[in-house]
Amino acid sequence: PQSITQNCTSDAAIALAVYSHFGRQGLEQLEGEFSLVVWDGELQRLFALRDPLGSWQLFWLNTGTKLALSTSILPLLDLLPNKPFNLDFLAQFLMLPSPALELPTEETAFTGINRVLPGTILTITATGKVETYRWWDWAAKQHHNNSLTLESAGEHYAHLLRQAVKQRMERGQIAAHLSGGMDSSSVVCLARDWMLSGVGKPQLDTLTAVYKRPSLAGERAYAEMVLEQGGPIVPHFIDADDALVFRWFNDDIPYHDEPYAGLSHLAMEKLLVEAAHKLGADTILTGMGADELLVGTRLSMASQLRQGQWLAAFSEAQRMAQANNQSIWSILYQFGIGPALPMLMVGTIGTWWRGGFGRWPKVGKFAIPPWILPEFAQCFKMQTIGKQNAQRLYGGSAELSVDLWSLQTSVGDWSRWYLAAPQGMHNSHPFLDSRVLSFCLELPTALREIPGMPKPVLQTAMRGILPEPIRTRRDKATFNDIYWLGLSKHLPCLEFMVRNSPSQELGIFDAQQLIHAMRQAAVGIGNMEAIYHINTTLALIAWFDQMMAAQHQPLEAPTEVHQLHRQVEITC
């Protein structure tokens, strides 16, 4: 209630006031992007929790005599007698079917250190007893509302997105990404309209990456359409031709607690954050998150096949094939037969025969990369991990399973944690507002899969707000040539890193096989799944090398140390 929070001068004060009045149940009602810790001296209990999408990290350990929490792993490592890497965790990371900042597990990259999961409350008593309670469950919110029409869904989605943008404009000077695509343009237009009505500071700095390359040069024209609508927008065009992938060697890679599968794109993320910092921004609005639940999964065919509705599945495949100018059989296998039988998605008969290993240059999404050493793969059951991932992604209702995985890949924000926050800024993503996402989980399949409309609900919601050429765009330029150029340009440095990395002592990969794959990928050989496996492995190597160096750096003293009796010390 406003009466409780009206005199609060910070987010921390609001959380404390809510807890003082309503206890733990009050913490479960908090909305926003947060991780927090509350110590109740009267109950001698500590509560730690994160928002449903884990906007900020929170780690903890229990050594038997000491409990400690931190927003970074590094201070906790100093409390352990040794610093053992969690090889089970690293095996799971290497088998991720798509980029995710956090694995869906309490385990971390170090044995003995755990994470507080998103939407979970951790309770620790003064005697060292630890309990966890999940207060937010995305799966429980998955129920399609078949009474929704496209118009009614668009109207309600527009309301929710407007409010999500408004609430993120209350934190100082605002900058916003503006790529020219529908997602970022929607956020910019809504923020502009709020400013015109008196919300927030009266200036919106937009950040647009521009290119001279013919394949990407045309994107600037779409961004300029938004600017031509007027309003309190100050545009900034940033030369991005040199922001290639794997630009790790001219500038230091920021310290990060765990390997990050998207590390190859560091240069672009850093370019936009540094531009916002120079402009004095406090908050950076982005268009991230619109793809997760607004784009159809195309997996209704899998459900139809499981229910024996063969003709309906064939008819749907035919419709999709005509709309996308593809073969009906390729559509039926990719979105119907394969997901209906998840084990088919693990790989071919040859993959099974090779113990789950893929073969270059076509490595399956759930296959073991061919440069992983067989002994490591067998010891840490990587073939089983691949099968479990396929079952998690396509088991049960394939559509709902994919939606849940999409939410998992949205957990956290590497750029926020390691680029923006150290400079006093905050990345914020209106499309990932929990209320917006909860409504998306109610959308019937028919409203997410309309031929000719990539994001039907968003396109309907933005009618009259977005310039029509942007609102009705059916596709957007790809950044594939940025990848090939970046990999080929930085290949010598990457090869040197692979050959000289201390990670080889872990016995995970064959350096020569990995380098062979990298060289072929640099000239365009290899499917997208194979390229993704390369990115993941290189990200792991870069993180490991950095972590080995960071462990020898002196640490700052803890922010707070609370002594509880004699046997327990909680460090925040």
C-alpha atoms as one frame of an Amber mdcrd trajectory, in Angstrom:
protein
   0.000   0.000   0.000   1.141   3.532  -0.755   0.675   4.549   2.875   3.499
   2.200   3.838   5.976   3.215   1.141   5.239   6.922   0.602   8.000   8.092
   2.947  10.579   5.633   1.669  13.578   7.210  -0.038  15.045   4.101  -1.716
  14.086   0.698  -3.094  15.787  -0.920  -0.097  13.656   1.158   2.266  10.498
   0.072   0.436  11.457  -3.607   0.745  12.205  -3.186   4.446   8.924  -1.368
   5.079   6.967  -4.080   3.271   8.727  -6.796   5.279   8.134  -4.957   8.564
   4.381  -4.872   7.904   3.755  -8.180   6.106   6.722 -10.444   6.792   8.025
 -12.912   4.237   4.695 -12.956   2.381   5.128  -9.239   1.762   8.453  -9.835
   0.024   6.691 -12.171  -2.390   4.503  -9.272  -3.550   7.405  -7.040  -4.547
   7.617  -6.159  -8.237  10.631  -4.916 -10.147  14.200  -5.870 -10.984  16.004
  -6.806  -7.779  17.859  -9.164  -5.517  17.687  -8.452  -1.805  18.645  -9.723
   1.633  16.700  -8.974   4.839  18.063  -9.800   8.290  15.423 -10.116  11.009
  17.208  -9.723  14.319  14.137 -10.604  16.355  13.536 -13.894  14.536  17.274
 -14.459  14.021  16.559 -15.246  10.363  17.921 -14.037   7.086  15.796 -13.928
   3.926  17.352 -13.719   0.469  15.406 -13.545  -2.781  15.506 -12.520  -6.444
  12.790 -11.321  -8.789  11.172 -13.859 -11.184  13.725 -13.213 -13.957  16.786
 -12.951 -11.744  17.622  -9.387 -12.723  20.494  -9.339 -10.226  22.676 -12.197
  -9.011  22.824 -13.588  -5.492  25.161 -16.388  -4.360  25.641 -18.110  -1.021
  27.732 -20.765   0.716  27.647 -22.733   3.926  31.026 -24.005   5.160  29.585
 -25.544   8.321  30.898 -22.747  10.523  30.138 -19.797   8.284  27.268 -18.693
   6.055  27.959 -16.037   3.460  26.007 -14.262   0.711  27.278 -12.082  -2.079
  26.241 -10.647  -5.440  29.539 -12.002  -6.797  31.240 -15.371  -6.573  34.760
 -14.028  -6.127  34.450 -12.902  -2.460  32.915 -16.274  -1.575  35.824 -18.168
  -3.114  38.117 -16.563  -0.567  36.107 -18.275   2.193  36.676 -21.775   0.808
  39.743 -23.833   1.802  40.236 -24.658  -1.878  38.589 -23.403  -5.048  37.356
 -26.470  -6.923  35.771 -25.902 -10.325  32.454 -27.704 -10.678  33.090 -29.890
 -13.727  29.511 -31.212 -13.723  28.353 -27.612 -14.124  30.855 -26.943 -16.925
  29.653 -30.045 -18.772  26.075 -28.795 -18.534  27.164 -25.371 -19.788  28.844
 -26.900 -22.849  25.626 -28.777 -23.652  23.275 -25.773 -23.448  21.003 -25.975
 -26.527  20.816 -22.160 -26.808  22.423 -19.179 -25.051  21.382 -18.786 -21.416
  23.120 -16.664 -18.814  22.192 -18.985 -15.957  21.676 -22.715 -15.885  18.396
 -23.776 -14.219  20.174 -25.146 -11.167  21.277 -23.944  -7.736  24.787 -25.176
  -8.551  27.391 -22.742  -9.831  30.725 -23.071 -11.603  32.362 -23.724  -8.213
  31.634 -26.638  -5.913  30.303 -25.418  -2.566  28.889 -22.122  -3.858  25.177
 -21.982  -4.679  22.897 -19.445  -6.313  19.549 -18.160  -5.136  17.282 -19.094
  -8.024  14.974 -16.482  -9.582  11.558 -16.352  -7.930  12.916 -18.195  -4.880
  13.296 -17.181  -1.226  16.226 -18.559   0.728  15.749 -18.638   4.523  18.760
 -19.067   6.822  18.446 -19.349  10.596  21.076 -18.368  13.154  21.811 -22.058
  13.728  22.694 -22.542  10.066  19.499 -24.225   8.874  18.808 -23.399   5.218
  15.421 -23.644   3.513  14.316 -22.641   0.016  10.834 -21.773  -1.130   9.752
 -21.048  -4.699   7.293 -18.174  -4.602   7.035 -17.635  -8.352   6.323 -20.431
 -10.830   6.066 -19.571 -14.526   4.622 -23.006 -15.327   1.627 -22.279 -13.088
   0.851 -19.225 -15.203   0.661 -21.164 -18.471  -3.013 -21.306 -19.381  -4.239
 -20.160 -22.777  -7.156 -17.746 -22.731  -9.028 -18.808 -25.856 -11.561 -16.009
 -25.455  -8.937 -13.444 -26.491  -9.168 -11.915 -29.947  -6.253 -10.280 -31.703
  -7.743  -6.843 -31.092  -8.458  -7.396 -27.393  -5.049  -8.993 -26.843  -3.328
  -6.123 -28.629  -5.203  -3.530 -26.589  -4.359  -5.151 -23.255  -0.749  -5.810
 -24.261  -0.350  -2.144 -25.257  -1.595  -1.096 -21.790   0.807  -3.440 -19.976
   3.786  -2.442 -22.111   3.036   1.270 -21.665   3.024   0.832 -17.890   6.230
  -1.220 -17.998   7.971   1.562 -19.935   6.600   4.280 -17.639   7.802   2.596
 -14.458  11.309   2.296 -15.909  11.515   6.012 -16.686  11.606   7.138 -13.070
  15.317   6.514 -12.594  17.198   9.606 -13.793  18.318  10.402 -17.327  17.045
   7.916 -19.924  18.831   6.511 -22.960  17.333   3.864 -25.237  18.531   1.510
 -27.922  16.986   2.235 -31.321  17.947  -0.332 -33.935  15.097   0.309 -36.356
  13.429  -2.993 -35.546   9.911  -3.210 -34.165  10.967  -4.053 -30.597  13.353
  -1.213 -29.780  11.268   1.232 -31.825   8.189   0.358 -29.744  10.010   1.115
 -26.492  11.380   4.407 -27.839   7.970   5.549 -29.112   6.242   4.721 -25.828
   8.962   6.430 -23.774   8.727   9.493 -26.022   4.959   9.666 -25.563   5.295
   9.415 -21.792   7.831  12.250 -21.790   5.439  14.384 -23.814   2.857  13.854
 -21.051   5.322  14.950 -18.362   6.726  11.626 -17.130  10.450  11.487 -16.402
  13.151  13.890 -17.509  12.259  15.699 -20.754  14.996  14.233 -22.963  15.364
  10.784 -24.486  18.794   9.944 -25.906  18.557   7.226 -28.545  21.530   5.022
 -29.440  21.632   3.617 -32.979  24.476   1.441 -34.272  25.140   2.263 -37.933
  27.133   0.377 -40.531  28.730   1.043 -43.905  28.315  -2.596 -44.934  25.638
  -2.921 -47.647  23.834  -5.742 -45.809  23.238  -3.543 -42.742  23.386   0.025
 -44.047  19.632   0.115 -44.681  18.720  -0.281 -41.012  19.457   3.386 -40.303
  16.536   4.450 -42.489  14.076   2.650 -40.193  15.508   4.329 -37.096  15.153
   7.700 -38.807  11.437   7.018 -39.372  10.968   7.016 -35.583  12.973  10.224
 -35.254  10.877  11.923 -37.922   7.824  11.551 -35.693   9.342  14.228 -33.462
   9.226  14.549 -29.698  11.938  15.122 -27.070  14.382  12.690 -28.718  18.095
  13.455 -29.143  19.501  10.880 -31.613  23.037   9.500 -31.486  24.407   7.400
 -34.346  27.332   5.187 -33.407  29.775   3.721 -35.929  29.616  -0.040 -35.293
  31.659  -1.443 -38.186  34.517  -2.324 -35.848  32.281  -3.883 -33.177  32.943
  -7.380 -34.485  32.463 -10.621 -32.574  35.348 -11.976 -30.494  36.833  -8.544
 -30.001  38.349  -9.707 -26.740  41.974  -8.824 -27.245  42.093  -5.046 -27.711
  40.226  -4.381 -24.465  39.992  -6.440 -21.318  37.004  -8.732 -20.915  35.124
  -7.566 -17.797  35.332  -9.926 -14.850  32.303 -12.247 -14.816  31.383 -14.910
 -12.297  30.426 -17.739 -14.665  30.956 -18.577 -18.348  28.650 -16.620 -20.666
  27.593 -18.180 -23.972  26.969 -14.747 -25.510  30.457 -13.425 -24.783  31.319
 -13.330 -28.493  29.091 -10.216 -28.817  30.926  -8.293 -26.091  32.101  -5.494
 -28.435  28.579  -4.466 -29.450  27.251  -4.584 -25.886  30.194  -2.521 -24.657
  29.830   0.005 -27.502  26.231   0.870 -26.564  26.849   0.988 -22.813  29.888
   3.243 -23.190  27.921   5.582 -25.462  25.150   5.819 -22.836  27.715   6.500
 -20.110  29.245   9.392 -22.066  25.782  10.931 -22.351  25.270  10.784 -18.583
  22.482   8.188 -18.726  21.212   6.555 -15.557  18.848   4.051 -17.198  19.198
   2.326 -20.574  15.940   1.047 -22.067  16.197  -1.840 -24.527  13.912  -3.887
 -26.755  15.186  -7.181 -25.397  12.630  -9.872 -24.621   9.959  -9.352 -27.282
  10.926 -12.499 -29.174  10.601 -14.840 -26.208   6.816 -15.226 -26.015   5.378
 -13.050 -28.797   6.745 -15.088 -31.702   4.985 -18.382 -32.354   6.897 -21.560
 -31.586   5.330 -23.314 -34.624   5.129 -26.448 -32.506   1.364 -26.937 -32.535
   2.002 -29.674 -35.113   3.948 -31.680 -32.540   0.955 -31.631 -30.186  -1.362
 -32.601 -33.046   0.827 -35.563 -33.999   0.961 -36.769 -30.388  -2.842 -36.652
 -30.294  -3.124 -38.579 -33.548  -4.366 -35.568 -35.524  -2.236 -36.345 -38.586
  -4.373 -34.519 -41.142  -4.493 -31.368 -39.004  -0.695 -31.447 -38.614  -0.209
 -31.968 -42.355  -2.567 -29.088 -43.126  -0.703 -26.780 -40.732   2.627 -27.781
 -42.266   1.260 -27.044 -45.722   0.091 -23.592 -44.628   3.467 -22.778 -43.076
   5.373 -24.100 -46.096   3.412 -21.826 -48.432   3.854 -18.791 -46.164   7.623
 -19.332 -45.857   8.315 -20.786 -49.310   9.757 -23.990 -47.816   9.331 -27.704
 -48.343   6.317 -29.132 -46.524   8.345 -32.144 -45.378  11.145 -30.035 -43.885
   8.513 -28.012 -41.976   6.727 -31.155 -40.812   9.933 -32.748 -39.523  11.393
 -29.612 -37.906   8.245 -28.486 -36.108   6.198 -31.670 -35.931   7.809 -35.095
 -36.077  11.084 -34.129 -34.378   9.596 -32.265 -31.390   6.873 -34.916 -31.042
   9.628 -37.497 -30.544  12.304 -35.566 -28.608  14.907 -38.302 -28.872  14.962
 -37.775 -32.652  16.177 -34.235 -31.962  19.265 -35.519 -30.136  20.844 -36.567
 -33.430  21.087 -39.110 -36.182  21.702 -42.830 -35.816  25.378 -41.998 -36.281
  25.225 -39.635 -33.310  23.804 -42.407 -31.152  26.447 -44.828 -32.439  29.205
 -42.355 -31.546  27.949 -42.048 -27.958  26.178 -38.754 -28.489  29.004 -37.027
 -30.372  28.167 -34.822 -33.313  30.249 -34.779 -36.475  31.652 -31.613 -37.991
  30.412 -29.608 -39.853  26.812 -30.543 -38.926  26.636 -30.777 -35.148  23.162
 -31.185 -33.669  21.728 -28.863 -31.028  21.792 -31.628 -28.410  24.936 -33.425
 -29.617  28.333 -33.399 -27.925  30.789 -31.178 -29.843  33.418 -33.354 -31.573
  36.345 -31.573 -29.883  35.209 -32.627 -26.394  37.434 -35.427 -25.091  35.563
 -38.782 -24.864  36.793 -39.407 -21.322  35.342 -36.107 -20.095  32.070 -36.638
 -21.964  31.651 -40.112 -20.496  32.672 -39.164 -16.956  30.226 -36.266 -16.809
  27.437 -37.986 -18.765  27.168 -35.442 -21.550  25.096 -37.739 -23.760  22.552
 -38.024 -20.938  22.588 -34.234 -20.549  21.784 -33.888 -24.257  18.828 -36.266
 -23.926  17.571 -34.422 -20.840  17.811 -31.091 -22.654  15.802 -32.452 -25.588
  13.176 -33.783 -23.208  13.063 -30.480 -21.286  12.667 -28.498 -24.497  10.143
 -30.720 -26.281   8.714 -33.048 -23.657   5.060 -32.849 -22.620   3.457 -29.993
 -24.521   6.219 -28.868 -26.862   4.797 -25.336 -27.079   4.692 -24.848 -23.304
   8.104 -26.466 -22.809   9.701 -24.119 -25.337   8.041 -21.123 -23.679   9.486
 -22.130 -20.314  12.938 -22.541 -21.849  12.606 -19.125 -23.493  11.960 -17.650
 -20.056  15.005 -19.471 -18.705  17.200 -17.948 -21.422  15.881 -14.516 -20.379
  17.114 -14.837 -16.789  19.715 -12.252 -15.827  21.485  -9.590 -17.860  25.238
  -9.882 -18.420  25.530  -6.369 -19.821  23.689  -4.948 -16.807  25.840  -6.799
 -14.297  29.287  -6.341 -15.776  29.119  -3.317 -18.107  26.374  -0.903 -16.996
  26.321  -1.351 -13.193  30.071  -0.691 -12.673  29.477   2.705 -14.324  26.444
   3.512 -12.206  23.854   2.704 -14.886  20.972   0.270 -15.087  19.816  -1.670
 -18.155  16.061  -2.166 -18.118  13.863  -4.270 -20.401  10.134  -3.418 -20.511
   9.302  -6.503 -22.601  10.604  -8.662 -19.728   8.306  -7.127 -17.138   6.733
 -10.021 -15.211   3.184  -8.726 -15.835   3.847  -8.432 -19.564   5.271 -11.960
 -19.725   2.464 -13.421 -17.603  -0.065 -12.074 -20.089   1.943 -13.525 -22.987
   1.615 -16.972 -21.412  -2.154 -16.602 -21.774  -2.012 -15.980 -25.532  -3.554
 -18.748 -27.638  -1.337 -20.256 -30.309  -3.561 -18.796 -33.026  -2.676 -15.256
 -31.924   1.066 -15.916 -32.077   1.151 -17.634 -35.462  -0.488 -15.563 -38.187
   1.088 -15.774 -41.675   2.736 -12.518 -42.667   2.812 -11.172 -39.092   6.030
 -12.013 -37.186   4.592 -10.713 -33.876   0.834 -10.319 -34.355  -0.031  -9.075
 -30.852   2.768  -6.490 -30.735   1.974  -5.316 -34.252  -1.662  -4.843 -33.255
  -0.715  -3.108 -29.996   1.539  -0.609 -31.781  -0.980   0.459 -34.412  -0.986
   4.253 -34.541   2.212   4.462 -32.484   4.922   2.973 -34.692   5.642   4.177
 -38.217   3.794   1.764 -40.520   6.883   0.522 -42.421   8.363  -0.609 -39.107
   5.137  -2.020 -37.686   4.519  -4.133 -40.784   8.101  -5.314 -41.381   8.273
  -9.029 -42.035  11.997  -9.475 -41.568  15.163  -7.710 -40.550  18.763  -7.776
 -41.769  20.935 -10.533 -40.316  24.308 -10.022 -38.704  25.916 -13.176 -40.095
  28.672 -11.306 -41.961  29.618  -9.570 -38.675  30.232 -13.016 -37.245  32.339
 -14.350 -40.108  34.406 -11.162 -40.286  34.984 -11.118 -36.546  35.959 -14.768
 -36.322  38.367 -14.567 -39.262  39.934 -11.300 -38.041  40.507 -12.560 -34.502
  41.301 -16.156 -35.420  45.066 -15.936 -34.701  44.426 -14.522 -31.225  41.716
 -17.097 -30.543  43.999 -19.931 -31.608  46.735 -18.624 -29.314  44.228 -18.466
 -26.454  43.081 -22.062 -27.053  46.629 -23.452 -27.284  47.898 -21.683 -24.183
  44.862 -21.806 -21.922  45.368 -23.412 -18.496  41.871 -24.880 -19.027  43.532
 -27.704 -20.942  44.572 -29.087 -17.574  40.893 -29.855 -16.917  40.912 -32.427
 -19.730  37.763 -31.088 -21.395  38.658 -30.521 -25.040  41.124 -31.397 -27.801
  42.714 -28.074 -28.754  43.679 -29.143 -32.257  40.179 -30.374 -33.134  38.664
 -27.151 -31.811  41.097 -25.026 -33.826  40.329 -27.044 -36.968  36.613 -26.335
 -36.505  37.320 -22.634 -35.859  39.296 -22.336 -39.085  36.521 -23.920 -41.084
  33.853 -21.795 -39.417  35.850 -18.658 -40.314  35.298 -19.428 -44.010  31.605
 -20.233 -43.610  31.710 -24.004 -43.057  29.469 -25.395 -40.322  25.768 -25.214
 -39.459  24.417 -22.731 -36.922  24.359 -25.331 -34.138  28.036 -26.098 -34.757
  28.901 -22.386 -34.668  27.027 -22.033 -31.390  29.055 -24.893 -29.874  32.260
 -23.103 -30.917  31.081 -19.873 -29.276  30.210 -21.693 -26.053  33.551 -23.472
 -25.830  35.563 -20.323 -26.510  33.511 -18.431 -23.918  34.298 -21.135 -21.359
  38.025 -20.929 -22.120  38.084 -17.125 -21.884  36.188 -17.217 -18.575  38.446
 -19.905 -17.097  41.616 -17.998 -18.001  40.192 -14.828 -16.479  39.041 -16.597
 -13.327  42.470 -18.148 -12.784  43.989 -14.671 -12.947  41.272 -13.084 -10.775
  41.796 -15.558  -7.945  45.239 -14.084  -7.397  43.956 -10.512  -7.118  43.424
  -8.953  -3.644  39.775  -8.751  -2.583  37.851  -5.846  -1.120  36.584  -6.242
   2.432  32.947  -7.420   2.828  30.297  -4.699   2.905  28.844  -5.986   6.176
  29.740  -8.774   8.597  27.128  -9.962  11.119  28.247 -12.184  14.027  25.518
 -14.575  15.181  26.391 -16.388  18.415  29.841 -17.883  17.946  29.493 -20.536
  15.318  27.919 -18.586  12.460  29.081 -15.549  10.522  26.969 -14.119   7.736
  28.842 -11.960   5.258  26.900  -9.766   2.838
